[in-house]
Amino acid sequence: MPKTLSPREVLHALLERISAERFSELAELYAQDAVVETVFEPVGPRRFEGRAVLEARFAEVSAARPVRLTPANVLVRETDDPEVVVAEWDYRVHHRATGRNFETANIQVLRVRDGLIVESRDFHDHLALIVASGHLPQLVSALEGSQPA
């Protein structure tokens, strides 16, 4: 029987797979009924429920691959709850279309049960990625269009 990964080990496996662009392997780190919230997502869904939904989302990201993400300065803090870790790190980002290189800060709160992520609250700097892509005008238009008159 394989060893069940600790929350810290799951976080490191997640970052390793993202860095290696092994997006098709990400969903297997999540429980069937996992819930992921992307708190700072400016447009689009901020909540994803279920491994199948996450698998589809990761396939979308894999197909687009607009950026290469390399984690740096990773700090994992354990909490009073043995299922929960809080991770802080920077992504060194290379934007393939624009050639821009920059860093973004990230915080993720993971709840891991039986070696699988059951809940994740992700605080990534999505706006920095949008600015680097040159899509800020489209974001502003989208946000203006969603505001009540």
Backbone as CSV, one residue per row, in Angstrom:
resi,resn,N_x,N_y,N_z,CA_x,CA_y,CA_z,C_x,C_y,C_z
1,MET,0.846,-1.182,0.000,0.000,0.000,0.000,0.893,1.248,0.000
2,PRO,0.664,2.188,-0.948,1.514,3.373,-1.015,1.300,4.285,0.195
3,LYS,2.350,4.998,0.552,2.313,5.935,1.671,1.404,7.116,1.322
4,THR,0.583,7.526,2.288,-0.261,8.704,2.109,0.593,9.948,2.321
5,LEU,0.512,10.891,1.403,1.301,12.115,1.502,0.743,13.043,2.576
6,SER,1.640,13.731,3.259,1.251,14.739,4.239,0.794,15.999,3.487
7,PRO,0.101,16.913,4.167,-0.278,18.160,3.504,0.924,18.897,2.903
8,ARG,2.026,18.937,3.612,3.242,19.596,3.108,3.729,18.903,1.833
9,GLU,3.745,17.580,1.837,4.200,16.822,0.668,3.262,17.017,-0.522
10,VAL,1.967,17.110,-0.261,1.005,17.349,-1.345,1.249,18.720,-1.961
11,LEU,1.467,19.724,-1.130,1.750,21.069,-1.649,2.992,21.047,-2.533
12,HIS,4.043,20.397,-2.083,5.267,20.329,-2.884,5.044,19.548,-4.176
13,ALA,4.251,18.488,-4.127,3.935,17.737,-5.352,3.155,18.609,-6.334
14,LEU,2.233,19.403,-5.821,1.451,20.316,-6.659,2.366,21.318,-7.361
15,LEU,3.245,21.967,-6.602,4.153,22.952,-7.194,5.127,22.308,-8.181
16,GLU,5.594,21.121,-7.855,6.519,20.414,-8.753,5.848,20.114,-10.095
17,ARG,4.612,19.654,-10.061,3.897,19.330,-11.306,3.580,20.583,-12.107
18,ILE,3.243,21.666,-11.428,2.986,22.922,-12.141,4.272,23.397,-12.815
19,SER,5.362,23.383,-12.089,6.647,23.830,-12.625,7.075,22.982,-13.821
20,ALA,6.807,21.687,-13.759,7.180,20.778,-14.846,6.129,20.741,-15.957
21,GLU,5.078,21.557,-15.810,3.970,21.631,-16.773,3.312,20.274,-16.979
22,ARG,3.189,19.526,-15.894,2.512,18.223,-15.915,1.063,18.424,-15.460
23,PHE,0.337,19.260,-16.193,-1.018,19.653,-15.809,-1.988,18.475,-15.806
24,SER,-1.749,17.494,-16.658,-2.644,16.336,-16.705,-2.553,15.495,-15.433
25,GLU,-1.529,15.718,-14.625,-1.359,14.966,-13.382,-1.839,15.732,-12.153
26,LEU,-2.286,16.953,-12.321,-2.689,17.760,-11.162,-3.956,17.244,-10.500
27,ALA,-4.948,16.886,-11.279,-6.250,16.503,-10.719,-6.147,15.317,-9.768
28,GLU,-5.175,14.446,-9.984,-5.055,13.277,-9.113,-4.622,13.640,-7.691
29,LEU,-4.223,14.884,-7.474,-3.883,15.345,-6.128,-5.114,15.819,-5.349
30,TYR,-6.261,15.867,-6.018,-7.496,16.394,-5.424,-8.500,15.275,-5.158
31,ALA,-9.266,15.422,-4.078,-10.343,14.492,-3.762,-11.462,14.648,-4.790
32,GLN,-12.298,13.625,-4.912,-13.422,13.665,-5.867,-14.319,14.868,-5.634
33,ASP,-14.515,15.261,-4.371,-15.420,16.366,-4.042,-14.672,17.634,-3.608
34,ALA,-13.445,17.788,-4.067,-12.629,18.944,-3.688,-13.288,20.257,-4.101
35,VAL,-13.013,21.298,-3.314,-13.477,22.645,-3.611,-12.254,23.560,-3.659
36,VAL,-12.118,24.296,-4.760,-11.018,25.248,-4.930,-11.610,26.625,-5.154
37,GLU,-11.139,27.575,-4.361,-11.564,28.969,-4.530,-10.358,29.792,-4.954
38,THR,-10.492,30.522,-6.067,-9.448,31.424,-6.549,-9.900,32.836,-6.197
39,VAL,-9.561,33.241,-5.015,-10.108,34.426,-4.371,-9.903,35.710,-5.174
40,PHE,-8.747,35.890,-5.779,-8.440,37.141,-6.482,-8.679,37.086,-7.982
41,GLU,-9.350,36.068,-8.471,-9.660,35.972,-9.905,-10.566,37.145,-10.271
42,PRO,-10.130,38.045,-11.168,-10.948,39.238,-11.465,-12.185,38.965,-12.315
43,VAL,-12.135,37.968,-13.185,-13.300,37.621,-14.013,-13.385,36.107,-14.092
44,GLY,-14.541,35.629,-14.433,-14.695,34.184,-14.551,-14.999,33.544,-13.211
45,PRO,-15.061,32.247,-13.205,-15.423,31.571,-11.955,-14.329,31.703,-10.899
46,ARG,-14.756,31.808,-9.661,-13.833,31.852,-8.532,-13.937,30.598,-7.676
47,ARG,-14.851,29.724,-8.034,-15.056,28.498,-7.250,-15.193,27.317,-8.208
48,PHE,-14.439,26.274,-7.933,-14.460,25.061,-8.734,-14.765,23.904,-7.787
49,GLU,-15.745,23.097,-8.147,-16.150,22.002,-7.279,-16.039,20.666,-8.008
50,GLY,-15.281,19.751,-7.409,-15.159,18.400,-7.924,-13.923,18.181,-8.776
51,ARG,-13.374,16.979,-8.670,-12.168,16.629,-9.424,-12.393,16.729,-10.925
52,ALA,-13.564,16.336,-11.410,-13.824,16.383,-12.857,-13.772,17.817,-13.373
53,VAL,-14.319,18.753,-12.628,-14.285,20.171,-13.018,-12.847,20.670,-13.009
54,LEU,-12.094,20.295,-11.986,-10.693,20.710,-11.904,-9.870,20.101,-13.042
55,GLU,-10.145,18.855,-13.358,-9.438,18.198,-14.456,-9.671,18.948,-15.772
56,ALA,-10.909,19.373,-16.011,-11.231,20.142,-17.217,-10.512,21.492,-17.193
57,ARG,-10.462,22.115,-16.035,-9.781,23.414,-15.897,-8.283,23.256,-16.169
58,PHE,-7.678,22.218,-15.618,-6.247,21.997,-15.835,-5.958,21.667,-17.295
59,ALA,-6.867,20.981,-17.968,-6.702,20.688,-19.398,-6.747,21.978,-20.209
60,GLU,-7.619,22.895,-19.809,-7.713,24.215,-20.454,-6.385,24.964,-20.326
61,VAL,-5.860,24.988,-19.113,-4.589,25.671,-18.851,-3.467,25.004,-19.642
62,SER,-3.474,23.689,-19.677,-2.448,22.947,-20.396,-2.464,23.273,-21.887
63,ALA,-3.654,23.372,-22.455,-3.772,23.660,-23.887,-3.271,25.059,-24.217
64,ALA,-3.554,26.012,-23.343,-3.177,27.409,-23.602,-1.702,27.655,-23.312
65,ARG,-1.223,27.182,-22.191,0.154,27.373,-21.726,0.732,28.743,-22.048
66,PRO,0.069,29.811,-21.599,0.587,31.136,-21.907,1.826,31.498,-21.103
67,VAL,2.003,30.866,-19.946,3.126,31.214,-19.083,3.834,29.963,-18.587
68,ARG,5.081,30.151,-18.254,5.848,29.105,-17.560,6.020,29.606,-16.138
69,LEU,5.652,28.764,-15.161,5.687,29.146,-13.755,6.750,28.332,-13.022
70,THR,7.651,29.037,-12.358,8.679,28.381,-11.568,8.575,28.873,-10.133
71,PRO,8.201,27.992,-9.197,8.095,28.413,-7.802,9.464,28.743,-7.207
72,ALA,9.491,29.768,-6.366,10.706,30.169,-5.666,10.319,30.660,-4.272
73,ASN,11.260,30.621,-3.370,11.043,31.136,-2.012,9.836,30.487,-1.339
74,VAL,9.697,29.189,-1.500,8.541,28.470,-0.956,8.684,28.331,0.559
75,LEU,7.634,28.742,1.254,7.575,28.628,2.706,6.246,27.973,3.057
76,VAL,6.307,26.834,3.729,5.091,26.117,4.119,4.963,26.177,5.632
77,ARG,3.814,26.645,6.081,3.555,26.745,7.521,2.485,25.738,7.911
78,GLU,2.798,24.958,8.909,1.811,24.034,9.435,0.945,24.791,10.438
79,THR,-0.260,24.307,10.647,-1.208,24.988,11.526,-1.593,24.064,12.682
80,ASP,-2.451,24.561,13.554,-2.958,23.745,14.664,-3.798,22.580,14.153
81,ASP,-4.325,22.722,12.945,-5.119,21.667,12.322,-4.171,20.820,11.475
82,PRO,-3.987,19.538,11.785,-3.012,18.724,11.047,-3.351,18.528,9.569
83,GLU,-4.578,18.853,9.156,-4.948,18.731,7.739,-4.609,19.983,6.937
84,VAL,-4.279,21.093,7.609,-4.164,22.387,6.942,-2.726,22.905,6.954
85,VAL,-2.274,23.335,5.768,-1.012,24.061,5.647,-1.288,25.375,4.910
86,VAL,-0.452,26.344,5.217,-0.493,27.628,4.516,0.854,27.785,3.825
87,ALA,0.817,27.989,2.531,2.056,28.107,1.756,2.168,29.508,1.162
88,GLU,3.365,30.030,1.207,3.685,31.307,0.562,4.832,31.040,-0.402
89,TRP,4.753,31.622,-1.580,5.853,31.489,-2.532,5.717,32.543,-3.611
90,ASP,6.772,32.678,-4.368,6.766,33.533,-5.549,6.787,32.620,-6.757
91,TYR,6.082,33.041,-7.797,6.262,32.383,-9.087,7.177,33.272,-9.904
92,ARG,8.226,32.684,-10.447,9.003,33.356,-11.488,8.260,33.013,-12.768
93,VAL,7.775,34.037,-13.425,6.881,33.854,-14.562,7.596,34.252,-15.851
94,HIS,7.476,33.396,-16.839,7.901,33.754,-18.201,6.643,33.715,-19.051
95,HIS,6.270,34.871,-19.595,5.090,34.942,-20.465,5.556,34.645,-21.881
96,ARG,5.080,33.541,-22.428,5.579,33.077,-23.730,5.253,34.031,-24.878
97,ALA,4.058,34.586,-24.886,3.651,35.437,-26.018,4.366,36.776,-26.011
98,THR,4.550,37.362,-24.831,5.143,38.699,-24.761,6.635,38.664,-24.461
99,GLY,7.117,37.516,-23.968,8.523,37.418,-23.592,8.840,38.056,-22.252
100,ARG,7.846,38.563,-21.573,8.070,39.227,-20.286,8.411,38.208,-19.200
101,ASN,9.322,38.637,-18.325,9.685,37.853,-17.149,9.425,38.704,-15.918
102,PHE,8.794,38.121,-14.912,8.481,38.863,-13.689,8.168,37.866,-12.589
103,GLU,7.941,38.372,-11.384,7.573,37.517,-10.256,6.206,37.927,-9.728
104,THR,5.466,36.950,-9.241,4.191,37.217,-8.578,4.169,36.483,-7.245
105,ALA,3.512,37.096,-6.281,3.382,36.492,-4.954,2.144,35.601,-4.911
106,ASN,2.217,34.560,-4.112,1.117,33.602,-3.982,0.991,33.155,-2.537
107,ILE,-0.240,32.916,-2.149,-0.532,32.266,-0.870,-1.615,31.240,-1.159
108,GLN,-1.468,30.075,-0.567,-2.467,29.028,-0.753,-2.700,28.359,0.599
109,VAL,-3.966,28.188,0.918,-4.354,27.483,2.133,-4.962,26.163,1.688
110,LEU,-4.305,25.071,2.065,-4.738,23.740,1.631,-5.228,22.917,2.815
111,ARG,-6.336,22.232,2.602,-6.789,21.199,3.532,-6.616,19.872,2.806
112,VAL,-5.801,19.001,3.396,-5.473,17.712,2.796,-5.943,16.609,3.740
113,ARG,-6.728,15.710,3.185,-7.234,14.578,3.965,-6.907,13.293,3.206
114,ASP,-6.310,12.359,3.902,-5.927,11.078,3.288,-5.079,11.276,2.037
115,GLY,-4.198,12.280,2.078,-3.268,12.506,0.981,-3.831,13.226,-0.228
116,LEU,-5.089,13.724,-0.125,-5.715,14.438,-1.248,-6.213,15.805,-0.789
117,ILE,-6.131,16.765,-1.694,-6.629,18.112,-1.393,-8.148,18.071,-1.385
118,VAL,-8.749,18.478,-0.274,-10.210,18.537,-0.188,-10.711,19.973,-0.288
119,GLU,-9.872,20.932,0.134,-10.210,22.351,0.016,-8.943,23.142,-0.267
120,SER,-9.097,24.167,-1.080,-7.979,25.048,-1.368,-8.504,26.458,-1.565
121,ARG,-7.888,27.386,-0.866,-8.172,28.815,-1.080,-6.880,29.403,-1.641
122,ASP,-6.956,29.850,-2.895,-5.775,30.294,-3.627,-5.786,31.808,-3.773
123,PHE,-4.704,32.424,-3.334,-4.545,33.873,-3.422,-3.374,34.158,-4.358
124,HIS,-3.630,34.043,-5.668,-2.616,34.287,-6.690,-2.850,35.677,-7.285
125,ASP,-1.790,36.286,-7.791,-1.885,37.616,-8.381,-2.272,37.502,-9.858
126,HIS,-3.553,37.219,-10.096,-4.053,37.069,-11.464,-3.899,38.368,-12.261
127,LEU,-4.023,39.495,-11.596,-3.921,40.776,-12.295,-2.532,40.955,-12.915
128,ALA,-1.494,40.536,-12.231,-0.138,40.642,-12.791,-0.020,39.834,-14.075
129,LEU,-0.638,38.668,-14.113,-0.606,37.832,-15.317,-1.364,38.496,-16.460
130,ILE,-2.490,39.134,-16.145,-3.290,39.821,-17.163,-2.528,41.020,-17.716
131,VAL,-1.899,41.788,-16.842,-1.118,42.951,-17.285,0.033,42.494,-18.182
132,ALA,0.733,41.443,-17.780,1.879,40.953,-18.570,1.458,40.467,-19.941
133,SER,0.236,39.957,-20.047,-0.240,39.444,-21.332,-0.684,40.564,-22.269
134,GLY,-0.837,41.775,-21.728,-1.338,42.884,-22.538,-2.851,42.904,-22.645
135,HIS,-3.541,42.115,-21.817,-4.997,42.007,-21.885,-5.729,42.878,-20.866
136,LEU,-5.051,43.850,-20.286,-5.721,44.704,-19.304,-6.909,45.459,-19.906
137,PRO,-6.814,46.002,-21.127,-7.998,46.682,-21.696,-9.215,45.762,-21.813
138,GLN,-8.998,44.500,-22.183,-10.107,43.553,-22.284,-10.705,43.263,-20.905
139,LEU,-9.851,43.203,-19.899,-10.335,42.980,-18.537,-11.200,44.151,-18.095
140,VAL,-10.738,45.365,-18.343,-11.505,46.555,-17.958,-12.858,46.552,-18.670
141,SER,-12.861,46.244,-19.954,-14.121,46.175,-20.702,-15.054,45.118,-20.137
142,ALA,-14.494,43.967,-19.801,-15.308,42.890,-19.237,-15.901,43.302,-17.895
143,LEU,-15.089,43.962,-17.078,-15.576,44.402,-15.778,-16.623,45.500,-15.916
144,GLU,-16.408,46.419,-16.837,-17.397,47.486,-17.067,-18.708,46.915,-17.568
145,GLY,-18.630,45.898,-18.400,-19.832,45.256,-18.936,-20.606,44.486,-17.902
146,SER,-19.937,44.093,-16.815,-20.618,43.311,-15.779,-21.196,44.184,-14.681
147,GLN,-20.912,45.484,-14.733,-21.424,46.408,-13.703,-22.846,46.831,-14.021
148,PRO,-23.717,46.884,-13.010,-25.078,47.370,-13.254,-25.057,48.851,-13.618
149,ALA,-25.985,49.248,-14.480,-26.038,50.648,-14.931,-26.604,51.547,-13.872
